[in-house]
Amino acid sequence: MTLTYLLAVTLSTALGRFSSGAAGVGSATYNATRQIGASLGIALPGAVLAAMLPAGRPASGAALDGALDAAFLVRAAVVAAGMAAALLLLRATGRPGARSTLVSGPPPPST
């Protein structure tokens, strides 16, 4: 339930940077990025986990613990890199909600 509210906030923040004419492109880019992130968020730690477990035989408790630790460390590193990239992009484009200079078209009407 909380994820629904979080996605609504991130979508409105992302689309707030686009003019009304470019909102469709912004929405498509946001959704494609979210889908790729969700897919990689499952596949990458799963690949690390599978690579660290012995093939063809049951894993011992210690081997499974080590593989799970590595998978979670990879996930934490990806999250940290994403947070750093977001902070750098926010710093480069200005304050959140401000109109980016990379977006073409007239500014949205003020209310």
Summary of the structure (lengths in Angstrom):
residues: 111
radius of gyration: 19.5
end to end distance: 31.0
largest distance: 64.8
contacts: 240
relative contact order: 0.14
helix: 72%
strand: 0%
